[in-house]
Amino acid sequence: MTPNDLLRAMFTAGVAAAQPALCVPPHLPRPPKGRTIVIGAGKAAAAMARAVEDHWDGDFSGLVITRYGHTVPCVRIEVVEASHPVPDAAGQAATRRVWNLCANLTSDDLVICLFSGGGSALLVDPAPGVTLADKQAVNAALLASGADITEMNTVRRHLSGIKGGRLAAHCYPARVVTLAISDVPRDAASVIASGPTVADATTSAEALAILSRYRITAPPLSETVKPDDPRLVTASFTLISSPLIALQAAADVATAQGIPCHILGDALEGESRDVARTLGGIAASVAAHGLPFAAPCILLSGGETTVTVRGSGRGGRNVEFLLALAVALNGHPGIHALAGDTDGIDGIEEVAGALITPDTLSRARGHGLDPRAELDANNAHALFEILGDQVITGPTLTNVNDLRAILIT
């Protein structure tokens, strides 16, 4: 197996381990005395809904919202497509229907909530005094600012009429069972899809401080549902898949090939190019000194880095990481790497990520490209497209954040 083939196989295994068909069924609750309503939002929401349909024994109905192109056929649960990462009117209209489905419930009823990465943009119901245009502008500004996902979703909760615990409070006194696939560092329940069914301890003042830090104009902010709210006593939250599960599955592929694999962490954050320099330094140390690990080996990591877009390129945190890593390694003869988003979308591109090899820089220069200049322009997507080194999966129907693998031979 070539280095590139091994890295691609590892990425594929990581994505496969987080498929809803595997992780939803073991966590389904018992049917209630009353009605069962299934709702959800996220890039994996339609696949999660299908898993419920395939394994539920009682009567139910429902509606989930997923990203355009991520639909999975369902019979009894309606699937609506909307925009991600910037919300649109289709998402707003579908969210209003989700809200109405959960009105006037009783203590005999059950609401199964299916949330995954992307839910923050797809489940959109602006708070009083906030317009959809306001939310679109703030989302777009945050995406380009370099803000991390925790900061972004703190703001989103305080601009929303449904997130930050508000949906669970609206469902009360019905039992609310949330099944979530994590795409966020440290798997924080309030950050996954901006926590529609869990309490939020952050304040409007904290959200305003984040917007001020990135010089983003703030529309009116509202308070979220706090941990002591009695309307949350009937709500439960279960994490059913996470970045670590994907990393472990990827590591198993390498181990089966006789190559030791070291998971450096499942929640690495920071600017993509800064993380690349750090991991590149570790990889070079492994190659030169056998420290902190002996070669051959693979360094694995997950989490969600950020890109502050200053150039004219299209961004993409995984491809920016890789181009910065290639520049840092400067053609090191024994190091290959892959980085990709497990949902199949890096930034706003329908590309999961890319690969680098020892000759990435020389091949780029052969095409008349200056790798450092392309990095400064946040134009890594275009460079890897020209080189033919993109990792393109199409919609994977799950989302457990990024997977980065560095092979030192």
N, C-alpha and C positions, 0 to 999 in steps of 0.2 A: 504494500500500500504506500503510495507516494505521500509526502508531507501534506500536500493540499487535499488529497483524498481523505487522509486521516482527520484533518481539521474539519472538513465538510461533514464527515460521518459523525463526529462529535457534536457538531451543531445540530444536525438532524436528530440525533438521539435526545439532546436536551429539549428540543421542541416537542418531540413525541411523548416524553415523560410527563408533560404538562397538559396533555389533551383532555378536554372536558369529559369525554367518554370514559376516561379512566378515573378521574378524580371526583366527579359529581355523584355517581350512584352510591358510594359507601356512606355518604353524609345526608341522604334524604331523610326527612323526619317522617313520623307516622301520620297517616291521614287524620284530619280533625273531625269533629262532629259536624261542623258547618261547612262552609265553602273553602275551597283552596284556590288561591290566586297566585299566579307565577308572573313576576315582573323582573326586569333587569336591564342593565346597560353596560356596554363595553365591547371591545373587539371580539371577545370570546362569548358574548351573551347569547348569540343564536345557537352556537354549538352546545353551550350549557343547557339551553332550553330543550334542544333535541335530546340530550341525555336525560333530562327529566321526563320527557314524553316516553322515552324508551323503557323507563324503569318505575313509573308511578302507577300505583294500583287503584287509585280512586278517581273521582271526577275532578276536573280542574279546568281553568281557562286562564288566559293571560296575554301579556304583551311585553316584548323586549325590544330594545333599541341597539342597533349595531352600526358599525362603520359601513359606508358604501362599499360594496363588493365582498362583504363578510357574511352574507346571508347563508344560512343552512335551512333546507326545507323542514318545516314543522307543520303539524296538522291542527293542533288545538291551541297552540300559542302563536299569536301573530308576531311576525318579525318586521320591524320598520327600520329602514336605513336612514342615516343622517350623516352629517359632516364631522370629521375629526382631522386635525386637532382644534380647529376653530369652529365653534357651533354654528348651526344654521336654523332657519325657520322650520325645517322638517323635524329637527330634534326638539325644538320648542313645542311644536304641536303634538308630537308623540309623548313628550313628557307630561303635558297637560292631560292626556288620555290615561297615562299611568296613574297620575294623581287622582283622577276621577274613579278609576277602577278600585282604588283603595278607600273610597269614601263610605261612611256609614257601616263599618264592619262591627262585628260583635266579638265577644270573648270566645265564641265557638269557632271562629274563622281562623284560617292560616294564610299568611302571605310568605311565599318563598321568594327571596330576593337573590338574584344572580348578578354579581358585579365582578368586573375585571378591568384591566387597564383600558383607558379610553372612555370610561364611564363619566368622567368629569366633564368632558366636552359634549358627550352625547345626551346626557341627562341635564337638560338646560331649562330652567324656569327662573327668570330674573326676579330678584326680590323687589318689593315695592319701591318705586323711584328709580329702578334700573331698567334699561331697555336692552333688547337683544343686541343692538348696535354697540352699546356700552360694553357688553360682555365680549363681543367679537373684538373690539379694539383692545381691551385689556388682555385678552388671551393672546392675540398676535404680538403685543408688546412684550409680554412675559416670555413668550417662546423665543424672542430674539434677544432678550436681555441678559441671558446667562443665569437666570434664577433657577434654583433646583426644584424638583417636583414637590417637595414638602412646602416650599415657599409658594409655589404656584397654586397648590390646592388649598393652602390656608386662605389665600385671597378668594379663590373660587367659592369656598364655603360661605364667605361673608358677602358674596354677591348673589347668592342663590336663595330661592324660595323652597327648595326641596332637599338640598344637601345639608351636611352638618347636623344630622340627626332629625331633620324636619320630616322626612318621609316616615320614619318609625313613629314619631309622635302623631302624625296624621293617621296612621293605621290603628293606633290604640283604640279599644282594648284587645284587638286581635293579636294572636301570636305571630311574631315576625322572626323568620329564620333566614339569616343571610349566609350565603355560601359565596366565598370570595377567592379569586385567583389573584395573587399579589404580583404587581409590577413595580413595587416601590421599595426603596431601601428600608431595611428593618421591618418590613411587612406591617407597617402601622395601619390599623383598621380605619382610623379617621382620614388617612391619606388615600387609600384605595377608592377610586371613583369619588373622592372627596367625602366619603363617609355618610351617605344618605340615611343610614339606619343606626349609626353609632353616635354617642355623645362626643362633643367637641370642647376641649378645654381652652382653645385659643380664643382671643378676643378681637373685636373690630379694630381696636387700637393696634394690635400686632399686625393685622392685615394692612392697615394704613401705613405702618412703618415699612413694611415690605415694598409697597408701591412707591413710597417716598425714596427708599434706597435706590430703586432703579429708575427714578425720575419719570414715573408713570402717573398720569392724571387719574385721580380716584373718583369714581362715581359714588353715590351713597352706599354705605356699608350697613349691614344689619347683624344682629347677634344670632348665634347658633344655639342649638339645644345643649344644655350643660349636663355634666355627669349625674347631678342629683335630681334630674327631671323625672317625676314619677311615671310619665308616659313611656319611658324606656324599659320598664320592669318586665314587659312581656317580649322583649327583643333579645335575640341571641346572635352571635357572630362566630362563624367557623371559617378558618383559613384552610382551603382544600388543596392549594398548590402554591408553590413559591419559587423564587430564583434558585434557592439551594437545591431543590429537587432536580432542576434542570442541570445544574453544575455537576451534581453527583452522577446523573445518567451519562453526561458527557465524559466524565472521568472514567467511568466503567469501560467505555469504548477504548480509551487509551490504554488502560490496564490490561485489557484483553489482548492488546498488541505488544504487551511487554514493556510499555513505556510508563514510568512512574508519573503520576499526576498530582499536583499540589494546588489545592484551592486556597487562594490568598484571601478570599472574602467574598460574600454575596451582596455587599452593600457599598461598594466603592463609589465615591462621589468626587466632584471637582471638575474643573475645566478639562475637556477631553485631551488637549495637548499637554497639560500639566501631568495628568495621570499617565499619559504615554511616556513622558520623559522619565517618570519614576519607575514604571514597569520595565522600560527599556534599559534602565540602569541595572535593575535586578537581573534581567535576562543576560546582559553583557557580563555581569559578575559570575553568573552560573557558568557561562561559556569559558571565561578566562580562569576562574579560580575554584570552580565547584562549590561556590557559596552563594546563597544559603543552601542550595541543593546541588547534587551532582548531575551532570548531563550524561545521557540524554534524559530530558524530562519535559513536562508541559506545565506551564503556569496558567491556572484558570482563575477567572474572576468574574463577578457579576455586579449588579448595581446600575446606576444611571448617571452618567457623566453629563456635562452641559457644554453648550457652545454659545459663546457670545458672538453673534454675527456682526462683523464690522466690514467685511468685504462684500463683493457682488455675487458670491457663490450661494449655493443652496443649503449650506450647513450640513447637518447629519452628524450626530455625536460619534457613531461608530466609525464612519469613514474618516472623520477628522482625527479620531484617536489613531487609526491605522497610518494615515499619512504622517502624522507627527511622530509615530513610532518608527516608521521607515526613515525619516529624516534623522532621528536620534541615533538609530543603529548604523546609518550611513553605509549600507551595503554589507553588513556583517554576514560572512559566508555561511553561518550555521543556524540562522534563526528565521523561522516562518511564523506567521500569525494570521488569525481570523478574528474578526469582531462583527457581531450582528445582533439586531434586535429580534427577539424571539417571536414578535408578532409579524415579522416580515416587512416592517416599515421603519426605515431609519430617517427620523425627522419627518419631512413631508413627502419623501420619495418612496415609490413602490419598490424599494430595494432594501433587503435586510441588512446588508453590510458589504464586506469585501475581504480579500486576502492580500497579504504582502509576502513577498519572497525576497531572497537576497539580491535579486536583480531588479526590484521594483523601481528604484531611482534611475538606474541606467536605462531601463526600457522607457521610462517617462521622458527622459532627456532625448532619447531616440525619436520620440514623437514631437520634439520641439517644445516640451513642457519644462518649466522650472518648478520642481517640487516645492521649494520653500515659498515661492511666489503664489503657487496654487493654495498652499496652506494658509498663507496670510489673507488670501481672498475668500477663505472658507469654501473652496471649490473642489473639495476632495471627491465628491460624487462624479463630477465630470472627468477627473483624472482617471479614476478606476473604471469608468465606462469606456474610455479610450483604450485602456490597457486590457480590457476584457476580464478583469478580475473581480467583478461584482458577484455578490451572493444574492441570487434572486429566488425567492421561494413562493411568491404569491401569498395571499392571506393564509396564515397558519392556523387561524381560529383559536389561538390562545395568546397569552401575553404574560411572561414572567421575566420581563426586563431584558437587559443585555447579557450576552455571553461572549467573553473574550478569552481566547486561547493562544498562548505563545509557546511554540515548539522550539526547544533548543537541542540541536543534534550534536 
